[in-house]
Each structure stands twice: as structure tokens, then as C-alpha cells.
Amino acid sequence: MGYEEEAVDELWRDVWCHRSQVQRDLNHGAGESFVIRMLAHQGTMSPSQLADAMHVTTGRISAVLSALEKKGQIVRSADPEDRRAVRVELTDAGRERGRKDMQEIRDAVCWIFSQMGERRTREFVELVREFSTYMSICKPGKPRPTAEEVRKAFEQS
């Protein structure tokens, strides 16, 4: 096994399989958090748009929206241009939850970086940027990017 395969195994084991408590806490009610983030970013959306973005069924998104509606964090209303369509938007309480969720994540990551120190944090951020650039152009089941495609991707990042 080459270093590449060993690194994938370690990444899988250390990051994806043994999630941290922060990751578990964030994923508890992940559907709700995802909807809040999407609506905060995109504005008003339809339930089917949210379901597509989450890669879940419309039944699952309906359950998430019902929970958020009961908490007063979203409202559903008829689309003024098409009365048959439903639009979903955040309430002030939903926007506040989104702001608090993001601040909690930010605070946790800042603490982690303070533990790692400035040099290692900057190296980590640069490596993640590089990894993300490669991930953005490497499509499963497709030919690997050419040197020219890699160069262009890094020029754009």
C-alpha cells in the first residue's frame, strides 16, 4: 500500500469515522441546521428546492419544515406569482438561530486554532485550500484532471 492509500485510510478513520463531539452536536438536527443555513444564504426557497439541496425526499423536508415552523423559525406561505407553490423563509427567530449556530461553530474552530498555534493553523488552512481545489476538479468516475486543468483551477482559487 502506498502513502496515498495509507493517508486515505487515516483520513477516513480519524476524520470521517470518528467524528468529534462538535460534529455530532452539529449533526444532531442537521436537517434543521441545514435548512436554516440555506435560507439564510439563499433567501426564500421552495420545499422541493430545499429537498434537492439536502438530497432528501420531500417527505423528509416536510418533517424538518414542520419542526422549524413549530419553533417559530420559518414560515411557509403561498408564492404570490403561483398560488399553488409554497415558499419558505426565515423568521427573525430563525435568523437569530442561524447567527448563533454560526457563532458557536466559529468560536469552536477559533479555540481549536488557538491550540494548534499560528504556524500550524496557517499551514492547515493552506493545505485545506489546496485539497479543496483538487477535490473541486476531481470527479468520481471521470478521467483525472489534466495538468492544464489543475493549473487553471489553482489560478482561480
Residue pairs with C-beta under 8 A, 6 or more apart in sequence:
19 27
22 105
22 108
26 33
26 101
26 105
31 54
31 56
31 60
31 61
31 63
31 64
32 64
32 67
32 68
32 73
33 101
34 53
34 54
35 50
35 54
35 61
35 64
35 65
35 68
35 74
35 88
36 68
36 73
36 90
36 94
36 97
36 98
36 101
37 98
37 101
37 102
38 45
38 50
38 53
38 54
39 45
39 50
39 74
39 88
39 89
39 90
39 94
39 98
40 90
40 94
40 95
40 98
42 49
43 89
44 87
44 88
44 89
45 53
45 87
45 88
45 89
46 79
46 85
46 86
46 87
46 88
47 58
47 61
47 62
47 65
47 76
47 86
47 88
48 58
48 61
50 61
50 65
50 88
51 57
51 58
51 60
51 61
54 60
54 61
65 74
65 76
65 88
68 74
68 94
69 75
69 76
71 93
72 91
72 93
72 94
73 90
73 91
73 93
73 94
73 97
74 88
74 89
74 90
74 91
74 94
75 88
75 89
75 91
76 86
76 87
76 88
77 86
77 87
77 89
78 84
78 85
78 86
78 87
79 85
79 86
79 87
90 98
113 121
116 124
129 157
132 157
133 153
133 154
133 157
134 150
134 153
136 153
137 145
137 149
137 150
137 153
138 144
138 145
145 153
